[in-house]
Amino acid sequence: MSEKTLVKLSTIQETMLIPLYGRAVETAKPRGVLHDPKAVEMVEAIDYDFAGLDANPHSLFACALRTAVLDEWVGAFLKEHPSGTVVEIGAGLNTRFERVDNGSVHWIDLDLPDSMALRRRFFEESGRRALVAASVLDDSWLDEVAKRPGPYFFVSEAVLVYLEEEQVRALVRRIGERFPGSRFALDTFGRTMVEFLGARDVARRAKVTMSWVCDDPADVERWEVGATLLESCNLAQLPAAVSKRLPTLYRVGWGLAGSGRNRDSYKLNLFALS
Ligand SMILES: C[S@@+](CC[C@H](N)C(=O)[O-])C[C@H]1O[C@@H](n2cnc3c(N)ncnc32)[C@H](O)[C@@H]1O
């Protein structure tokens, strides 16, 4: 009998395996954009046909790149506020804490109860790090955040696309009202990207709907919920701190590959909330 951890297939749990594998594959490269030995460990421990994902190396690389950009923004926040609190919304099996921990940050990993049950197989709470099982649409987790010291940085990677636009709008407003002055890093998926990803096997099997289509992150500012767009980039125009980690040929090749129709349909965005 296999001693590996089983994942409930055809559920949202399955969607978190793609970025996990992307980080593991990147770690195996001699000059990967990130180093994530825990992701490698989890891939080895989970009973899943990861090799089936090898058919889409660009998607895996894109996952690693977006993680690296978000790590960079969280890292910059921690340089200014080493003992602030970071909230990873929809944490999945993300290992951001392991990658950016500075020894003093306070941290909350938040995810749906099902997903958190899987996460708890691999991660433990500590004095500075809590694992909270709740929907981001609930209010309870905001009280958990308030128990930790500010300032606050909220980050969500490939999560809000699964919510309705109205829900995202209410969420941004709620976080801003409760934690004015905080930062919120989130990614936006435009129409072409949602259609492209929705056609993929895992997305179809998981029967999860990518609902929040956002072609222009400045829309979030226009909602008038107190969000100001500080930075925004696509994966072909990475912040210098990330792109300099890529081998030159890779950087040029990726920039050219990224000039297709999907290029501006996926963006990483950093907002200030007031
Ligand atoms: C594609 S996975 C991304 C996981 C992780 N952010 C990463 O980059 O590896 C989507 C994650 O969003 C979580 N999620 C979806 N809806 C959610 C909700 N309403 N509240 C909290 N988490 C949610 C899922 O459980 C899953 O872990």
The ligand as an ORCA input file, in Angstrom:
! r2SCAN-3c Opt
* xyz 0 1
  C      -4.642     27.489     -7.531
  S      -4.581     27.227     -5.800
  C      -3.246     28.339     -5.374
  C      -2.612     27.964     -4.078
  C      -1.458     28.858     -3.626
  N      -1.855     30.245     -3.533
  C      -0.262     28.715     -4.513
  O       0.064     29.667     -5.231
  O       0.352     27.665     -4.506
  C      -6.037     28.086     -5.228
  C      -6.173     28.108     -3.714
  O      -7.224     29.009     -3.352
  C      -7.923     28.457     -2.272
  N      -9.264     29.078     -2.211
  C     -10.231     29.051     -3.151
  N     -11.334     29.692     -2.718
  C     -11.035     30.151     -1.471
  C     -11.762     30.867     -0.476
  N     -13.018     31.265     -0.683
  N     -11.159     31.164      0.694
  C      -9.877     30.778      0.923
  N      -9.132     30.081      0.025
  C      -9.708     29.762     -1.145
  C      -7.954     26.971     -2.616
  O      -8.320     26.168     -1.531
  C      -6.541     26.751     -3.103
  O      -5.666     26.442     -2.063
*
